[in-house]
Amino acid sequence: MNKKIKENHNCCCSGSFCGGEITEIKRSAKCPVCKKKGKSVDYETARGILKKSIKLDKNKNFLLCINPDCEVSYFTSDDAFYLKDCYVEFDFKKKDKKRYACYCNKLTYEEVAKVIKETGNTSWSFVVKKAKGKINPCNCLFKNPFGECCTLNSFKKAVLESKV
């Protein structure tokens, strides 16, 4: 991982999927329910978010349905999995529920806004430590529905929203 990218983005992760190296779309497919284009995710992401009782084929290409109005979470060429099949809430699909700025630390948008308002500091590590008292190990590949580093998507969004 490029150390400069990590320092500039104050990234939470150290995995190869993190630090701006966002997974490229491996193939484009449409959700079988809403017919909108899905976003490719690693098998590990789908496995980490979908309930363990659900059997998954490692050889399939998994896609995330990013349509906020659709009940599908992930899909393959053969299967569709629904929000009810997941351990994690997809906050971008349920606007009335908690929105996570960091899935690994269960840091909400509201907590981010509060810390920024009180301190003016937008550093991921500072905000998490101030809001939660400690920083949990990052595991974005398995806990973030997009399978990407939270600091580069949901945390960044929470910071931008708090400045409005």
C-alpha positions in Angstrom: 0.0 0.0 0.0 1.2 3.5 -0.8 2.2 5.0 2.5 1.6 8.6 1.2 -2.0 7.7 0.3 -2.6 6.2 3.7 -1.2 9.3 5.5 -3.1 11.8 3.3 -6.4 10.0 3.7 -5.7 9.0 7.3 -6.9 5.6 6.3 -8.1 3.1 8.9 -6.9 0.0 7.1 -3.7 -1.6 6.1 -5.1 -4.2 3.7 -4.4 -4.3 0.0 -8.0 -3.4 -0.8 -7.6 -0.1 1.1 -5.9 3.2 0.8 -7.6 4.3 -2.4 -7.0 1.1 -4.2 -10.8 0.6 -4.7 -11.8 -2.6 -6.3 -12.4 -2.3 -10.0 -15.7 -3.5 -11.4 -14.9 -7.0 -12.6 -18.0 -7.3 -14.7 -21.2 -5.4 -15.0 -24.5 -7.0 -14.3 -28.0 -5.8 -13.4 -29.9 -6.6 -10.2 -32.5 -9.3 -10.9 -35.1 -7.3 -9.0 -34.6 -3.6 -9.8 -32.6 -4.0 -13.0 -30.1 -1.4 -12.0 -26.3 -1.9 -12.4 -24.6 -3.6 -9.5 -21.1 -2.9 -8.0 -18.7 -5.7 -7.9 -17.5 -6.9 -4.5 -15.2 -9.6 -3.4 -16.5 -13.0 -2.3 -15.0 -12.2 1.2 -17.2 -9.1 1.5 -20.4 -11.0 0.7 -19.4 -13.9 3.0 -18.7 -11.5 5.9 -22.0 -9.6 5.6 -24.4 -12.4 4.6 -25.6 -14.7 7.3 -23.4 -17.8 7.8 -26.4 -20.1 7.1 -26.5 -18.9 3.5 -24.3 -21.1 1.2 -22.2 -19.1 -1.2 -20.2 -20.3 -4.2 -16.6 -18.8 -4.1 -16.4 -19.1 -7.9 -19.3 -16.6 -8.5 -19.0 -12.9 -9.1 -20.8 -11.1 -6.4 -22.4 -7.7 -6.9 -23.8 -5.2 -4.5 -27.2 -3.7 -5.5 -26.7 0.1 -4.8 -30.3 1.1 -5.6 -31.6 2.6 -2.3 -35.1 1.5 -3.1 -34.3 -2.2 -3.7 -34.4 -4.9 -1.0 -31.6 -6.9 -2.7 -28.2 -6.7 -0.9 -25.9 -8.9 -3.1 -26.5 -10.9 -6.2 -24.8 -13.2 -8.6 -25.7 -14.5 -12.0 -27.9 -17.2 -10.3 -28.9 -15.8 -6.9 -30.3 -12.7 -5.2 -29.7 -12.1 -1.5 -31.9 -9.7 0.4 -31.3 -7.1 3.2 -32.9 -9.6 5.7 -30.1 -12.0 4.8 -27.4 -9.7 6.2 -25.8 -9.1 9.6 -25.1 -5.5 8.7 -27.6 -2.8 8.0 -27.2 -1.1 4.6 -27.6 2.5 5.7 -27.6 3.8 2.1 -30.8 1.7 1.6 -32.6 2.6 4.8 -32.2 6.3 5.3 -34.2 6.3 8.6 -31.9 4.0 10.4 -28.4 4.5 11.8 -25.8 5.5 9.2 -22.3 4.2 9.8 -19.3 6.3 9.0 -17.1 3.5 10.1 -18.6 0.0 10.2 -15.7 -1.6 12.1 -16.1 0.8 15.0 -19.9 1.3 14.7 -19.2 5.0 14.4 -22.3 6.9 13.3 -22.6 10.0 11.1 -24.1 11.8 14.2 -21.0 11.0 16.3 -18.7 12.2 13.5 -20.7 15.5 13.3 -20.6 16.0 17.1 -16.8 15.4 17.4 -16.1 17.7 14.4 -18.4 20.4 15.8 -16.7 20.2 19.3 -13.1 20.0 18.1 -12.8 20.9 14.4 -10.7 17.8 13.8 -11.7 15.6 10.9 -9.0 12.9 11.3 -10.5 9.4 11.3 -8.4 8.1 14.2 -9.0 11.2 16.3 -12.8 11.2 15.7 -13.1 7.4 16.4 -11.0 7.7 19.6 -12.9 10.7 20.8 -16.3 9.2 20.1 -15.7 5.6 21.1 -12.8 5.8 23.6 -10.8 3.3 21.6 -10.2 2.1 18.0 -11.2 -1.4 17.1 -9.1 -3.2 14.5 -10.3 -2.5 11.0 -11.9 -5.2 8.9 -13.6 -3.2 6.2 -13.4 -5.9 3.6 -15.7 -8.0 5.8 -17.8 -5.3 7.5 -18.4 -2.5 5.0 -21.1 -3.6 2.5 -18.9 -2.1 -0.3 -15.9 -4.0 0.8 -13.9 -0.8 0.8 -12.1 1.2 3.4 -14.6 3.2 5.4 -12.3 6.3 5.6 -12.5 6.6 1.8 -16.3 6.3 1.4 -18.7 6.4 4.4 -16.4 8.3 6.8 -15.5 10.8 4.1 -19.2 11.3 3.3 -20.0 11.9 7.0 -17.2 14.5 7.3 -18.5 16.3 4.2 -22.1 16.2 5.5 -21.0 17.5 8.9 -19.5 20.6 7.3 -22.7 21.6 5.5 
